[in-house]
Amino acid sequence: MSAARVVVVLAAGMGTRMKSALPKVLHPMLGRSLLGHVLNASRAVRADHTVVVVGKAGGDRVTEHVTGIAPQASIALQPVMRGTGDAARVALNSLPDVEGTVVVLGADTPLLRPETVEQLAAEHEASGRAATVLTARVADPAGFGRIVRDRSGDVVGIVEHRDADPEQLRIDEINSGIYAFTIGPLRSALSRLTTDNDQGEEYLTDTLELLMADGHGIGAFVAADAAETLGCNDRAQFAGLRSLLRDRINTELMRAGVTMDDPASTWVDVTAVIEPDVTLRPGVQVEGATRIASGAVIGPDSTLVDTVVGENATVTRAHCVEAEVGPSASVGPYAYLRPAAVLLEGAKVGTFVEVKKSTVGEGAKVPHLTYAGDATIGAGANIGAGTIFANYDGVAKHPTDIGEAVFVGSNSVLVAPVAIGDGAYVAAGSAVAEDVPPGALGVARGRQHNSDGWVERRRAGTKSADAAKRAGSSD
């Protein structure tokens, strides 16, 4: 039987202290769920089998999530929550008869690095021991199990905080709850676990004592960064881990050539791609599969979700979702780019402009106070303030086609479907419901009529009437 590598992720708990209808492991954190971060870290092991253990409560949702992000993983159901030892047994029993190394991970440690998981597995396999514990050295070990070593440095036990004597309480090396085991000895130890404890559960940690009693050696691999081993039980701890992950992401980006004016207020998902010489101003959030090219300036106070930003573009106080901002294009301030909004090179979308499923051509301008939906705006066109693309008739959406170098006057309504030909003008205040030919002036408004003396006749005694009277008497 050839040796294999197995990863087991324990994801059966609901995380009741999160006080959420959403299973704890599915809570999103900077581009991935908690479980997603752990599964991503586990890929470094290059496992032959990856098993995610789920419980009955929330198990369907966790299973669906795993299928979407890690289709190569299998699911093992822990029908009754009998503890981490029982969960590990359920996982191994779901596999064919394999030997080799199994790495057991908790699903709520989003800061765990792939290289740490791989080093843990490699250290374990090189040592020839039955188990290797991932440990960390921390300034305040209160509440954690202490790693007890003998004079030669070998692990001789893990003592829980409540059971530790004064000397053991001074130990700063703690158990992370992450392990690498040799599968055969682990199966044997799991078969002998009992529920003789306060919680009436089978603890995976207890297998270490059984393995030592069998004469097996137990090793420890110390994490380079203690933060990697941190889990979360409630939303306060979740927020703390999120901040730590933000700091890690931002530090890596800044060292790669990204400028951040205020890293503490800048949030970037792990799934985003940001090139060198990008500047992120305060209050920026970069989410999902967003990509930002060199020279772009984002912010302040901007959110990009699954958005592509080209070289030397600027996005200021804007919200962009599934949009594309071309090279040297300009967005904002206070603009909203909705899905399928595309700005070509040098285009401008300005203040209080909303764009949906529309293309703004090269050098075209939509400067302010406009809604553009289901539109094509040609190169060099200028859309005046207050223009509305009336694309919805109450039943269906219709397109508007604006040609090259078109000028649309302020406060116009373009009633789709409609086309404005190349070089045409639309007079301010028009409600255009028919096509305007190339080079023509489209005027769609009533002729102005002035009723002389109306204010003095109909608004006598008002400030307006007094001003009109004075203006008339001075003529």
Disulfide bonds with the S-S distance in Angstrom:
none
